[in-house]
Amino acid sequence: MNDRNISVVLEDIHKRFDANEVLKGISLSARSGEVISVLGPSGSGKSTLLRCINLLEIPDSGRLFVSGEEVLLKRSRNRTMPADMKQVERIRSKLSMVFQQFNLWSHMTILQNVIEAPVHVLKIPKDKAIQRARMYLDKVGIPDKADAYPVHLSGGQQQRAAIARALAMEPEVILFDEPTSALDPELVGEVLQVMHTLADEGRTMIVVTHEMGFAREVSSRVIFLDGGLVMEDGSPAEVFEHPATERFSAFIKAMV
């Protein structure tokens, strides 16, 4: 798997928690510059899928490639774990994740939140990290909030700060886990607009979302998960206008 135009590849990924098999053999790929929206009902495995890509959860079986490099796994005491933690750290540096609940450190200013990982993980000089952070805070529309603490920001501003933090790692792929689900309805648009801008810049993004408008208008591809399996995979026009399954047709109607 040495095609540098393919950022992420999953082959037959399985993941279970005790008796519950959440992912039942997921295979997909994300090419450089693609925006993939992952749709599905609660419990379908969407967030677990992202967490397996970012190695916050370790797949029980299957193969995962990031930027052409296969993640090395091993079995020990009846569980799967990384074979090389240095490789995990290196691969995670190529991926950034934006969570539902922002996950900003409350005791740090927004600027401190954004520079933390570039300084301590990427070992970037602090002055350069600050310059980069200010650039990305400007990109997401909150340059004036650098010295504020998260508690003083609206939910939409906090999520935009979280996106700036993800961008500051200059990752090859950004993973979004329902980034608007914790926001008041009037704040959703400002976050989606930032994501739209990132898509227009050609950034590779895998987005778990319930925002049907974003999936239709911004995505290169739409994937529908149900019961831990990929039930649909195609362009927005294909899957929304000509659903291959009754299950997805029912899901779309329920979301309208």
Rosetta blueprint (number, residue, H / E / L):
1 M L
2 N L
3 D L
4 R L
5 N L
6 I E
7 S E
8 V E
9 V E
10 L E
11 E E
12 D E
13 I E
14 H E
15 K E
16 R E
17 F E
18 D L
19 A L
20 N E
21 E E
22 V E
23 L E
24 K E
25 G E
26 I E
27 S E
28 L E
29 S E
30 A E
31 R E
32 S L
33 G L
34 E L
35 V E
36 I E
37 S E
38 V E
39 L E
40 G L
41 P L
42 S L
43 G L
44 S L
45 G L
46 K H
47 S H
48 T H
49 L H
50 L H
51 R H
52 C H
53 I H
54 N L
55 L L
56 L L
57 E L
58 I L
59 P L
60 D L
61 S E
62 G E
63 R E
64 L E
65 F E
66 V E
67 S L
68 G L
69 E E
70 E E
71 V L
72 L L
73 L E
74 K E
75 R E
76 S E
77 R L
78 N L
79 R E
80 T E
81 M E
82 P E
83 A L
84 D L
85 M H
86 K H
87 Q H
88 V H
89 E H
90 R H
91 I H
92 R H
93 S L
94 K L
95 L E
96 S E
97 M E
98 V E
99 F L
100 Q L
101 Q L
102 F L
103 N L
104 L L
105 W L
106 S L
107 H L
108 M L
109 T L
110 I H
111 L H
112 Q H
113 N H
114 V H
115 I H
116 E H
117 A H
118 P H
119 V H
120 H H
121 V L
122 L L
123 K L
124 I L
125 P L
126 K H
127 D H
128 K H
129 A H
130 I H
131 Q H
132 R H
133 A H
134 R H
135 M H
136 Y H
137 L H
138 D H
139 K H
140 V L
141 G L
142 I L
143 P H
144 D H
145 K H
146 A L
147 D L
148 A L
149 Y L
150 P H
151 V H
152 H H
153 L L
154 S L
155 G H
156 G H
157 Q H
158 Q H
159 Q H
160 R H
161 A H
162 A H
163 I H
164 A H
165 R H
166 A H
167 L H
168 A H
169 M L
170 E L
171 P L
172 E L
173 V E
174 I E
175 L E
176 F E
177 D E
178 E L
179 P L
180 T L
181 S L
182 A L
183 L L
184 D L
185 P H
186 E H
187 L H
188 V H
189 G H
190 E H
191 V H
192 L H
193 Q H
194 V H
195 M H
196 H H
197 T H
198 L H
199 A H
200 D H
201 E L
202 G L
203 R L
204 T E
205 M E
206 I E
207 V E
208 V E
209 T L
210 H L
211 E L
212 M H
213 G H
214 F H
215 A H
216 R H
217 E H
218 V L
219 S L
220 S L
221 R E
222 V E
223 I E
224 F E
225 L E
226 D E
227 G L
228 G L
229 L E
230 V E
231 M E
232 E E
233 D E
234 G E
235 S L
236 P H
237 A H
238 E H
239 V H
240 F H
241 E H
242 H L
243 P L
244 A L
245 T L
246 E H
247 R H
248 F H
249 S H
250 A H
251 F H
252 I H
253 K H
254 A H
255 M H
256 V L
